[in-house]
Structures are given as C-alpha cells and as structure tokens.
Amino acid sequence: MDRPVRVFGVPMDLGADRRGVDMGPSAIRYAGLTDAVESVGLDCEDGGNVPVPGAERTDPDAGRPPEGRAKYLAATERVCRTLADDVAAAVDEGYLPLVLGGDHSIAIGTVGGVARHREVGVVWFDAHGDFNTPTTTPSGNVHGMALAAILGRDTFADRAWADAGVDPENVAIVGVRDLDDEEREALRESDVTVFTMTDVDEHGLPAVTRDAVDVATEDTEGLHVSLDLDFLDPSEAPGVGTPVRGGVSYREGHTAMEFVSRQAGDALASVELVEVNPILDEHNRTAELAVELAASTLGKRII
C-alpha cells in the first residue's frame, strides 16, 4: 500500500452511553499518529475534525424512527453525511482515509463515503456485533447498530445516508464475545460471517484473520477495516467504553493487523479506529496502542 493517508477525526459520543469517547481523536493524534504513519514510508495529511454537536444542545429524540428507538439519530445522520463527503473526496484525490473515533456509529459515514467509489467488503474487529436495530436495541445507542445500518437492515433500509450497499456476504466480524439475544439471532440468520473468540481460540487469530479478509475481498474492489479497541482484552486496552474480558492480546492484535496488511495490499480502501475513551484510559496507553495497530495495518513490520 503506497497511497498517502488522510486522517479525519470525528469527536463523536452521541452513539454511546459513556461520555469521553469524543476525546479519542485528540488522544490518538497526541500518541504520535502522524509520525507512526510516516515511519511506514507514507505521506500523512491531517484533514481535521468533522463537526459534531454537543449532547447538551442536541435533542436525543430527533430523527427517532416510528418504531423502536435510536438516540440522537438525526444528529448522527448529519455527522455521518459530512464524514461520508470527506471520505469520498479523499478517495477521489488518491488518499487512503484513516478515520479516528469517537464511538462506532461513525463507521456509517466512513463506509458510506468509500463505497461511493469502490464496492467494498468489511472486516469488523469488535467484541460486539453492532447488529442491533431500533426495534431490537436494548439501549437505543447507535454505536450498537452501526453494522446493521451499513447493511440497510430493518428501519435503516429506507435511510440512504446509512445503507452503503455493502453485500452481507462480504462482511466478517472478528473477536465477538458479547451479543444481545435478538442480535445473536439476527446474525445467525444473516449472510454475515462471524468469528467469535471461541473460533479464535480453536483456529488461531492468523487463520481467522486470513479467512475474514478472504470473505471481505471476494468479488469486491476494496477492503474497509473497522477496528474497535475493545477487540483487545481490557488488560491491554483499558480505555474503552464497553470493555469485555477475554479479548485478544497485544501481540495478537498486531498479528491480525499485519495479516490484514499483507493479504489486502492495495485493496485496502479505508481504516478506522474507534471507541478510545481517554477518561477511562491509563496514561493514554489505549490511544498509543491504537497508533501502533494503525501502523501495522498500513504495513509496519518487525523486520
């Protein structure tokens, strides 16, 4: 992968319950993101932050669907539309977009933007499925619906800003270990490929990652990598809003991203790092880990 990288920050916390994840982009930049990208031999340009309204000045019920619930949906739509425009422009100008969250709802904008130019598959590294919809969500938090929105499920089918036209057969989730009951059933009935941590334990993360990339790149033109830092075990990444024990180790995280880089090559279309919450972190170690994993995804090797 030899394209220049353009970084976008999305200080978004409207899709989550716990405050603080809006400071994630700043923490990741402070941890040395630009230097890390340039150390791989890639030019790195910072495209700034996408404007995000404050929760205190935003109606949480605006945009709520007729059935079910989804907090701050209208505001999430505005943010994701703007992000999609920025990402699409970056792709059009020959850049690889590297998007910093913020909560995972921003993935709706990232994928929507890159999908305007290329038919993409998605590898979703996450402890959660993010496959709820407004009619199944127990919380109303949109970050738990992001993947369902991208695939146009349920009430998202009529929302052009959300449905990116991605084929579920080209989507793989890696590292899942916490699903809601209805979400679990929906995933079982879908064409999405799900690799749980049990699969990782049984087959090994390199093999699982290889299979996930194969799923995402079969008959597509590009790969989007969405990395929620709660993919890793909380002992490695404590600064996340919804930690779940039993995640991958520090070295396993790097191995997965190295396999993505090697296997995807020029097919890598976009990358995002989400759910870094500095308020919950220890000495910015989760943000620093996000930077290291980004470098591995972009081609950094031990030797």
C-alpha positions, -999 to +999 in steps of 0.1 A: +000+000+000+017+032-012-011+058-012-008+088+010-030+088+041-055+115+051-066+115+087-101+126+098-111+130+135-147+125+145-152+136+182-185+117+184-200+104+216-237+107+208-239+070+199-226+057+232-238+058+269-205+068+285-190+102+279-154+108+270-150+089+237-153+123+219-118+129+231-105+098+213-092+116+181-072+140+201-057+113+223-047+092+192-031+122+175-013+131+207+000+095+208+020+101+177-002+090+148+014+112+121+049+101+130+038+064+131+022+066+096+052+085+082+076+059+097+060+033+074+070+055+044+036+070+037+028+107+035+002+117+061-021+147+059-045+157+086-079+166+073-091+180+107-122+171+126-157+166+114-181+189+134-201+171+160-229+188+180-227+186+218-251+163+236-263+192+258-275+211+228-290+182+209-324+166+210-319+129+216-353+121+201-349+140+169-350+115+139-364+087+161-379+061+138-417+054+141-409+020+156-382+014+181-357+038+194-323+053+184-309+082+204-295+112+186-303+096+152-308+130+134-275+143+147-258+111+138-271+114+103-257+149+099-223+138+112-221+107+090-232+126+059-204+151+064-179+124+071-190+104+041-184+135+019-149+140+034-140+103+029-153+102-006-133+133-015-102+118+000-106+086-020-113+107-052-080+125-046-060+093-042-058+092-004-064+063+020-088+077+046-078+069+082-108+079+105-105+084+142-134+080+166-153+087+185-179+060+190-185+032+164-215+049+149-191+069+128-184+038+107-217+045+089-201+076+074-167+061+067-181+031+048-208+053+031-180+075+018-156+049+005-185+029-010-193+057-034-161+049-053-155+012-047-175-019-040-161-028-006-161-056+019-157-050+056-137-067+084-152-056+117-128-062+146-150-059+177-161-075+209-197-068+199-218-075+168-232-039+164-261-056+147-290-043+166-316-021+150-340+005+165-365-023+170-342-047+188-318-024+207-320-027+245-302+007+249-310+029+219-273+036+214-265+039+177-229+026+181-245-008+188-264-005+154-236+007+131-230-025+111-268-031+108-272+004+095-244+000+069-261-031+056-295-014+055-313-037+079-347-031+093-356+006+096-322+016+081-333+002+047-351+034+039-323+057+050-299+064+022-273+080+045-269+047+063-273+019+038-240+017+020-249-011-004-224-035+011-232-072+005-235-090+038-217-119+022-186-097+021-187-088+058-168-106+086-168-098+123-138-109+142-135-113+180-171-113+190-178-123+226-208-102+237-241-103+219-277-094+228-303-122+223-321-107+193-288-095+178-274-131+181-304-145+163-302-118+135-266-126+129-274-163+127-300-156+100-278-132+081-251-138+055-225-121+077-196-143+087-190-142+124-157-153+141-162-155+178-133-156+203-140-194+205-132-196+168-100-176+175-090-200+203-098-230+182-082-220+149-058-192+158-061-155+150-039-156+119-061-182+103-093-164+113-080-130+100-070-146+067-104-161+063-121-128+073-101-109+047-110-135+021-147-131+029-144-093+026-124-092-006-141-119-027-155-102-058-151-067-043-129-038-052-116-029-018-115-036+020-126-014+048-111-023+082-130-011+113-111-016+145-129-011+178-103-011+205-125-033+227-115-061+203-085-063+226-086-076+261-093-048+287-059-056+303-043-044+271-068-016+262-085-003+293-096+030+278-128+018+261-164+024+270-177-012+268-148-035+278-154-073+277-130-097+292-115-124+271-102-103+241-070-107+222-036-099+235-012-071+225+008-093+201-023-110+187-037-076+178-005-067+159-005-101+142-041-096+130-033-061+116-001-074+099-021-102+082-047-076+070-019-055+055-001-084+038-033-100+025-052-069+014-023-049-001-036-023-025-071-035-019-071-017+015-096+011+009-101+027+043-093+022+080-110+035+112-100+033+149-129+038+173-140+038+209-109+051+225-120+068+257-092+088+274-113+093+306-112+056+312-076+051+300-044+046+319-016+071+308-030+072+272-019+036+267-051+026+247-045+056+223-009+046+220-019+010+212-044+023+185-015+042+169+007+011+169-021-010+154-027+016+127+009+014+117+008-024+115-024-022+093-005+002+070+025-020+066+048-017+095+068-050+102+092-061+129+118-067+102 
